[in-house]
Amino acid sequence: MVEPINIRKILGAEVLDSINCADIAERYFHRSRSWFTQRLNNNLVNGKPVSFTAKEMLTLRCALKGLAIDLTKFTSKLPNLPTAMSVKVYVITDRTAIEYIQDDDIEGFK
């Protein structure tokens, strides 16, 4: 008997929680969402844990890589928004000025 593959134990598997199982099941496997999630979670079917076959694992791998490509293409089309602000840094050595800053006394610092 072949030991079922527990895909959830693979490092980074939490990303699977962000995907649309129904879409992947239908588009790539031509199966139902329940069929897909049973294998994804190693559920018991007829008293035995199920997992993806080697061929199905290859299909899943190709599906996820295809989604990654689609997401990368889409994100490259999103407009760039300014995220960085210009920041000036000053080095203050005057003890009195430092005390004003530490006391949050901006008026005294000015």
Secondary structure as the mmCIF struct_conf table of DSSP 4:
data_model
#
loop_
_struct_conf.conf_type_id
_struct_conf.id
_struct_conf.beg_label_comp_id
_struct_conf.beg_label_asym_id
_struct_conf.beg_label_seq_id
_struct_conf.end_label_comp_id
_struct_conf.end_label_asym_id
_struct_conf.end_label_seq_id
HELX_LH_PP_P HELX_LH_PP_P1 VAL A 2 ILE A 5
HELX_RH_3T_P HELX_RH_3T_P1 ILE A 7 LYS A 9
BEND BEND1 ILE A 10 ILE A 10
TURN_TY1_P TURN_TY1_P1 LEU A 11 GLY A 12
HELX_RH_3T_P HELX_RH_3T_P2 ALA A 13 SER A 18
BEND BEND2 ILE A 19 ILE A 19
HELX_RH_AL_P HELX_RH_AL_P1 CYS A 21 ILE A 24
HELX_RH_PI_P HELX_RH_PI_P1 ALA A 25 PHE A 29
BEND BEND3 HIS A 30 ARG A 31
HELX_RH_AL_P HELX_RH_AL_P2 ARG A 33 LEU A 40
TURN_TY1_P TURN_TY1_P2 ASN A 41 ASN A 42
STRN STRN1 LEU A 44 VAL A 45
TURN_TY1_P TURN_TY1_P3 ASN A 46 GLY A 47
STRN STRN2 LYS A 48 PRO A 49
HELX_RH_AL_P HELX_RH_AL_P3 ALA A 54 LYS A 77
BEND BEND4 LEU A 78 LEU A 78
HELX_LH_PP_P HELX_LH_PP_P2 PRO A 79 ASN A 80
HELX_RH_AL_P HELX_RH_AL_P4 ARG A 95 GLN A 102
TURN_TY1_P TURN_TY1_P4 ASP A 103 ASP A 104
HELX_RH_AL_P HELX_RH_AL_P5 ILE A 106 PHE A 109
#
